[in-house]
């Protein structure tokens, strides 16, 4: 794998951050800070800046396309996308128009990750029934891919009005607005991405990355079964870079603990502890440490899984803006060049068939 084929980006969920005294910033200040962080990411050589989608008081990422348009006006080269767009509760036509317009104003730098949504607050907010969770995503992904590929579109479904010989503007130049399917670990979702011939983005927030190798192999086999060429595969995981391993732990751990304590209470997860944090740093899916520590771990994981993209969900939780800027600077100036160097010396191999798990079906199922 050559350096230009790699994408090493940043993801953010727009956390409400705190100042140096620990007081939360106002939402408008938080949003402006994220724009500044993206501008810095562009200047230090990071490949992409991607914003999530949530509708909660502690996340300021409910209108990613607006923030990305502001960033586009102040940057030159960085790709601008979503860490996830919850397509299940969006109108695919509006998603298309928003991001095709972003692609135009950014001179071809827009991209998307679409998914079903791990957090589900958007369903009641926009009037959708969680009982339709699977069917909504399937239908809306079908329409969205048609808008990307097959205009004019004639289409009908259950959850929105039909389209008849419909053009939707602005038209995209060929190959623009690359769209990935975000997957949290479901084989059915992996097969769906392959059925549509779309790139796969693995959202990995815990556990050894190697456990996703069977899903990567399944994806390759499903692409073959559906007659599609090989597609890129990426991964999103949490991390923080500082000058030393200990500094990174000291800065990130309190905010990681706070964030995952809330998640544990809400979602029934195991409560966060320092032992778990250190185990995830050592053998799991936390990329926290010095530039050399983080770069070595990213390169190793990309080789293991045959990835061409990695997005660091940087500075989990309410980490102050100054410390977020510091980690962006180190990631761009030191981690990314080192990852490219390591992967140039030892290229990413294909996933061997020995990684296939008995729990993963041998043939794709819809």
C-alpha positions in Angstrom: 0.0 0.0 0.0 1.4 3.4 -1.0 1.1 6.5 1.1 -1.4 8.3 -1.2 -3.9 5.3 -0.7 -4.0 5.9 3.1 -6.4 8.2 4.8 -5.6 9.1 8.4 -8.2 11.4 9.8 -9.9 12.8 12.9 -13.5 12.2 14.2 -15.4 14.3 16.7 -18.8 14.0 18.4 -18.8 17.7 19.3 -18.5 17.2 23.1 -19.4 20.1 25.3 -15.9 20.9 26.6 -14.7 22.7 29.7 -12.3 25.6 30.3 -9.2 25.5 32.5 -11.3 25.9 35.6 -13.5 22.9 34.7 -16.5 25.0 33.8 -18.5 24.0 30.7 -18.3 26.3 27.7 -21.4 27.6 26.1 -22.6 25.7 23.0 -21.8 28.5 20.6 -18.2 28.7 21.8 -17.9 24.9 21.6 -19.0 25.0 17.9 -16.5 27.7 17.1 -13.7 25.8 18.8 -14.4 22.8 16.7 -14.1 24.9 13.6 -10.7 26.1 14.8 -9.6 22.6 15.5 -10.5 21.5 11.9 -8.5 24.5 10.6 -5.5 23.4 12.6 -6.0 19.8 11.3 -5.8 21.1 7.8 -2.6 23.0 8.4 -0.7 20.1 10.0 -1.4 17.6 7.3 -4.3 15.5 8.6 -6.3 13.9 5.8 -9.9 14.3 7.0 -12.1 15.9 9.6 -15.3 14.1 10.3 -18.2 15.1 12.6 -20.8 12.9 14.2 -24.6 13.3 14.7 -26.2 13.4 18.1 -29.2 15.2 19.6 -28.1 15.5 23.3 -27.3 18.4 25.6 -23.6 17.3 25.9 -23.0 17.0 22.1 -22.9 19.9 19.6 -22.9 17.9 16.4 -26.6 18.0 15.3 -25.9 19.9 12.1 -22.5 18.6 10.8 -23.0 19.9 7.3 -23.3 23.5 8.5 -20.1 23.2 10.6 -18.3 21.5 7.7 -19.3 24.3 5.3 -17.8 26.8 7.7 -14.7 24.7 7.9 -14.6 24.4 4.1 -14.4 28.2 3.8 -11.2 28.3 5.9 -9.3 25.2 4.6 -7.7 24.1 1.4 -7.0 20.4 1.3 -8.5 18.4 4.2 -11.5 16.1 3.4 -14.6 17.0 5.2 -17.1 14.4 6.3 -19.2 12.8 8.9 -18.2 10.3 11.6 -21.7 9.1 11.2 -24.8 10.4 9.5 -27.9 8.6 11.0 -29.5 7.9 7.7 -32.4 6.0 9.3 -33.9 9.3 10.6 -32.8 11.6 7.8 -34.4 12.3 4.4 -31.9 10.8 1.8 -32.9 13.6 -0.6 -31.9 16.3 1.9 -28.7 14.4 2.9 -27.8 14.3 -0.8 -28.5 18.0 -1.4 -26.7 19.1 1.7 -23.5 17.1 1.0 -23.5 17.6 -2.7 -23.5 21.3 -2.0 -20.8 20.9 0.6 -18.8 19.0 -2.0 -19.2 22.0 -4.4 -18.2 24.7 -1.9 -15.2 22.6 -0.7 -14.0 21.9 -4.2 -14.6 18.1 -4.1 -13.6 17.4 -0.5 -16.9 16.1 1.0 -17.4 12.5 2.2 -19.9 10.6 4.3 -20.2 7.7 6.7 -23.8 6.6 7.0 -25.2 4.3 9.7 -28.2 3.1 11.6 -27.3 5.0 14.8 -25.9 3.5 18.0 -27.7 6.1 20.2 -31.4 6.4 19.2 -32.6 9.8 20.4 -33.2 10.9 16.8 -36.0 8.4 16.3 -38.6 9.9 18.6 -37.2 13.4 17.8 -38.0 13.1 14.1 -41.1 10.9 14.6 -39.8 7.5 13.7 -40.6 4.2 15.4 -37.6 2.2 16.8 -39.5 -1.0 15.7 -38.6 0.1 12.1 -34.9 0.4 13.0 -33.7 -2.1 10.3 -36.2 -1.4 7.7 -35.7 2.4 7.8 -32.0 2.1 7.2 -32.4 -0.4 4.4 -34.9 1.7 2.5 -33.1 4.9 3.0 -29.7 3.5 2.0 -31.3 2.1 -1.2 -32.7 5.5 -2.1 -29.4 7.3 -1.2 -27.3 5.1 -3.3 -29.6 5.6 -6.3 -29.3 9.3 -5.9 -25.5 9.0 -6.0 -25.5 6.6 -9.0 -28.6 6.5 -11.1 -30.2 9.9 -11.6 -32.9 10.5 -12.7 -34.4 8.4 -10.0 -37.7 6.5 -10.1 -38.2 5.0 -6.7 -40.9 4.1 -4.1 -40.8 3.0 -0.5 -42.7 2.8 2.8 -41.3 5.8 4.7 -41.4 8.7 2.2 -43.1 9.8 -0.9 -42.1 8.2 -4.2 -39.8 9.8 -6.8 -40.7 9.7 -10.5 -38.0 10.4 -13.1 -36.5 12.8 -10.5 -33.3 14.8 -10.8 -31.9 16.1 -7.5 -29.4 18.9 -7.6 -26.6 19.8 -7.5 -25.2 17.1 -9.7 -22.0 15.4 -8.5 -19.0 15.0 -10.7 -18.2 11.3 -11.2 -16.5 9.8 -8.1 -17.3 12.6 -5.8 -18.9 12.3 -2.3 -17.5 8.9 -1.3 -19.9 7.2 1.0 -19.0 4.6 3.6 -21.3 2.3 5.6 -20.5 2.5 9.4 -20.8 -0.9 11.2 -20.4 -1.7 14.9 -19.9 -5.4 14.6 -23.0 -6.9 13.0 -22.3 -9.5 10.2 -25.7 -8.5 8.6 -24.5 -4.9 8.4 -21.2 -5.9 6.8 -23.1 -7.9 4.2 -25.4 -5.0 3.5 -22.4 -2.7 2.8 -21.0 -5.3 0.4 -24.4 -5.7 -1.3 -24.4 -2.0 -2.2 -20.8 -2.1 -3.1 -19.9 0.6 -0.6 -16.7 1.0 1.5 -16.9 -0.3 5.1 -16.1 1.7 8.2 -15.7 -0.2 11.4 -16.6 1.6 14.6 -14.5 0.0 17.3 -14.7 1.5 20.8 -13.4 -1.5 22.8 -11.8 -4.9 22.7 -8.9 -6.2 20.6 -9.1 -5.0 17.0 -8.3 -8.4 15.7 -11.7 -9.7 16.6 -13.0 -7.8 13.6 -10.8 -9.8 11.2 -13.7 -12.3 10.5 -15.9 -9.4 9.5 -13.3 -8.1 7.1 -13.0 -11.5 5.5 -16.8 -11.7 5.3 -17.0 -8.4 3.6 -14.4 -9.4 1.0 -16.3 -12.6 0.3 -19.7 -10.8 0.1 -18.3 -8.3 -2.3 -17.2 -11.2 -4.5 -20.5 -12.9 -4.2 -22.4 -9.7 -5.3 -20.0 -9.1 -8.1 -18.5 -5.9 -6.8 -14.8 -5.0 -6.9 -12.8 -4.7 -3.7 -13.6 -1.6 -1.6 -11.7 0.3 1.0 -12.1 -0.6 4.7 -11.5 1.8 7.5 -11.8 1.9 11.3 -12.7 4.6 13.9 -11.4 4.3 17.5 -10.8 6.6 20.4 -7.5 8.1 21.3 -5.3 10.9 22.5 -1.7 11.9 21.7 0.6 13.7 24.1 4.4 14.1 24.4 4.7 11.1 26.7 2.6 8.0 27.4 2.0 9.2 31.0 1.0 12.7 30.0 -1.5 11.2 27.6 -3.0 9.0 30.3 -3.1 11.9 32.8 -4.9 14.2 30.5 -7.4 11.7 28.9 -8.3 9.3 31.6 -10.5 11.6 33.8 -12.6 12.6 30.8 -12.7 9.0 29.4 -13.9 7.8 32.8 -16.6 10.4 33.1 -17.8 9.7 29.5 -17.9 6.0 29.9 -19.4 6.1 33.4 -22.4 7.9 31.9 -22.5 5.3 29.0 -22.3 2.4 31.5 -25.3 3.7 33.5 -27.4 4.3 30.3 -26.4 1.2 28.3 -25.6 -1.4 30.8 -21.9 -1.5 30.0 -19.2 -2.5 32.5 -18.1 0.5 34.6 -14.8 2.2 33.5 -11.7 1.7 35.6 -8.1 2.5 35.3 -7.3 -1.2 34.9 -9.7 -1.4 32.0 -8.3 1.8 30.5 -4.8 0.5 30.6 -5.8 -2.8 29.2 -7.5 -1.1 26.2 -4.3 1.0 25.7 -2.2 -2.1 25.8 -4.2 -4.6 23.8 -7.5 -3.1 22.9 -8.9 -0.2 21.0 -7.6 2.9 22.8 -4.8 4.7 20.9 -3.5 6.8 23.8 0.2 7.7 24.4 3.2 9.3 22.8 3.4 9.8 19.1 5.6 6.7 18.7 3.2 4.6 20.8 0.1 5.7 19.0 1.7 5.5 15.5 3.1 2.0 16.1 -0.3 0.7 17.3 -2.2 2.3 14.4 0.2 0.8 11.8 0.1 -2.6 13.4 -3.7 -2.6 13.5 -4.0 -1.4 9.9 -1.6 -4.2 8.8 -3.6 -6.8 10.8 -6.9 -5.9 9.3 -5.8 -4.7 5.8 -7.2 -1.2 6.3 -6.6 1.8 4.2 -8.3 4.4 6.5 -8.1 5.1 10.2 -10.0 7.9 12.0 -8.9 8.9 15.5 -11.9 9.9 17.6 -9.7 12.4 19.4 -9.9 13.7 23.0 -12.9 11.7 24.3 -15.2 13.7 26.5 -14.9 17.3 27.9 -11.1 17.7 27.3 -10.4 21.5 27.1 -9.8 23.1 23.7 -6.2 23.9 24.4 -5.4 20.2 25.0 -7.5 19.2 22.0 -5.4 21.5 19.8 -2.2 20.0 21.2 -3.2 16.4 20.4 -4.3 17.5 16.8 -0.8 19.1 16.3 1.0 15.9 17.4 -1.3 13.6 15.4 -0.7 15.6 12.2 3.0 16.5 12.5 4.3 13.3 14.2 1.9 10.4 14.3 0.7 10.4 10.6 4.2 10.7 9.1 5.3 7.9 11.3 2.4 5.6 10.4 3.1 6.2 6.7 6.7 5.4 7.3 5.9 2.2 9.1 3.4 1.0 6.5 5.8 1.8 3.7 8.4 -0.4 5.3 5.9 -3.2 6.0 2.9 -2.9 3.6 -0.6 -3.9 4.5 -1.2 -7.6 3.6 -4.6 -9.1 2.5 -6.6 -10.7 5.3 -5.8 -14.5 5.2 -8.7 -16.9 5.2 -7.4 -18.4 8.5 -9.1 -15.4 10.2 -12.5 -16.6 9.3 -14.6 -17.4 12.3 -17.1 -20.3 12.6 -19.6 -17.7 13.9 -19.5 -15.7 10.7 -21.7 -17.2 7.9 -19.7 -18.5 4.9 -22.2 -17.0 2.5 -23.7 -13.5 2.6 -27.2 -13.3 3.9 -29.4 -10.3 3.6 
